[in-house]
């Protein structure tokens, strides 16, 4: 156990529930998807708005799929950061990590 995984206070009685996990991977993925989504929106606007080839009725619109991927990756990152906050200050938060 390193310094961040030592339980303190009421959490010490029941043992550590969460382990400190590096949030850099999910953060990089979320940031990349958000930037790609922004560039996609700029491209759609530049190529004709509603008449853009990426918004055709024959296929699922690519920007919508990209937006859903952004939401999922953000939620994964946010949950990991919230669990890390529980490791750093166990029992001091109003809501549980599962509320994220």
C-alpha positions as CSV (number, residue, x, y, z in Angstrom):
1,X,0.0,0.0,0.0
2,X,1.3,3.4,-0.8
3,X,0.4,6.7,0.9
4,X,-2.9,7.2,-0.9
5,X,-4.3,3.8,-0.2
6,X,-4.1,3.9,3.6
7,X,-7.6,4.2,5.1
8,X,-8.2,6.9,7.6
9,X,-11.0,7.6,10.1
10,X,-14.2,5.6,9.8
11,X,-13.0,4.0,6.6
12,X,-10.1,2.4,8.5
13,X,-12.5,0.0,10.4
14,X,-14.0,-1.5,7.3
15,X,-10.9,-1.4,5.1
16,X,-10.2,0.5,1.9
17,X,-13.1,0.4,-0.5
18,X,-11.4,2.1,-3.5
19,X,-7.9,2.2,-4.8
20,X,-6.2,5.2,-6.3
21,X,-6.3,4.9,-10.1
22,X,-4.6,7.2,-12.6
23,X,-7.3,9.4,-14.4
24,X,-4.9,10.5,-17.2
25,X,-6.0,7.8,-19.7
26,X,-9.8,8.5,-19.5
27,X,-9.1,12.2,-19.4
28,X,-7.1,12.1,-22.6
29,X,-9.7,10.0,-24.4
30,X,-12.5,12.4,-23.2
31,X,-10.6,15.5,-24.3
32,X,-9.7,13.9,-27.7
33,X,-13.4,13.0,-28.3
34,X,-14.6,16.4,-27.3
35,X,-12.1,18.1,-29.6
36,X,-13.0,15.7,-32.5
37,X,-16.7,16.4,-31.9
38,X,-16.1,20.2,-32.1
39,X,-14.1,19.8,-35.3
40,X,-16.9,17.6,-36.7
41,X,-19.5,20.3,-35.9
42,X,-17.3,22.9,-37.6
43,X,-17.0,20.7,-40.7
44,X,-20.8,20.0,-40.8
45,X,-21.5,23.8,-40.6
46,X,-18.8,24.5,-43.3
47,X,-20.2,21.9,-45.7
48,X,-23.8,23.0,-45.8
49,X,-25.4,22.5,-42.4
50,X,-28.4,20.3,-42.7
51,X,-27.4,19.4,-46.3
52,X,-24.0,18.0,-45.2
53,X,-23.2,14.5,-46.4
54,X,-22.5,13.4,-42.7
55,X,-26.1,14.1,-41.9
56,X,-27.8,12.0,-44.6
57,X,-30.9,10.0,-43.8
58,X,-29.4,6.7,-45.0
59,X,-27.0,6.4,-42.2
60,X,-26.8,7.2,-38.5
61,X,-25.3,10.7,-38.3
62,X,-21.7,10.5,-37.4
63,X,-21.8,13.6,-35.1
64,X,-24.5,11.9,-32.9
65,X,-22.5,8.8,-32.4
66,X,-19.4,10.9,-31.6
67,X,-21.5,12.9,-29.1
68,X,-22.6,9.7,-27.3
69,X,-19.0,8.5,-27.1
70,X,-18.1,11.9,-25.6
71,X,-20.7,11.5,-22.9
72,X,-19.7,7.9,-22.0
73,X,-16.0,8.8,-21.8
74,X,-16.7,11.8,-19.7
75,X,-18.7,9.8,-17.2
76,X,-16.0,7.1,-17.0
77,X,-13.4,9.8,-16.3
78,X,-15.7,11.6,-13.7
79,X,-16.4,8.3,-11.9
80,X,-12.7,7.6,-11.6
81,X,-11.9,11.0,-10.3
82,X,-14.7,10.8,-7.8
83,X,-13.4,7.4,-6.5
84,X,-9.9,9.0,-6.2
85,X,-11.5,11.7,-4.1
86,X,-12.9,9.1,-1.8
87,X,-9.4,7.5,-1.4
88,X,-7.8,10.9,-0.6
89,X,-10.6,11.9,1.9
90,X,-12.6,8.9,2.9
91,X,-16.0,9.4,4.4
92,X,-15.9,13.2,4.1
93,X,-18.2,13.5,1.0
94,X,-21.9,14.1,1.1
95,X,-22.7,11.7,-1.7
96,X,-21.3,8.3,-2.5
97,X,-19.1,7.7,-5.6
98,X,-22.0,5.7,-7.1
99,X,-24.0,9.0,-7.4
100,X,-21.6,10.1,-10.2
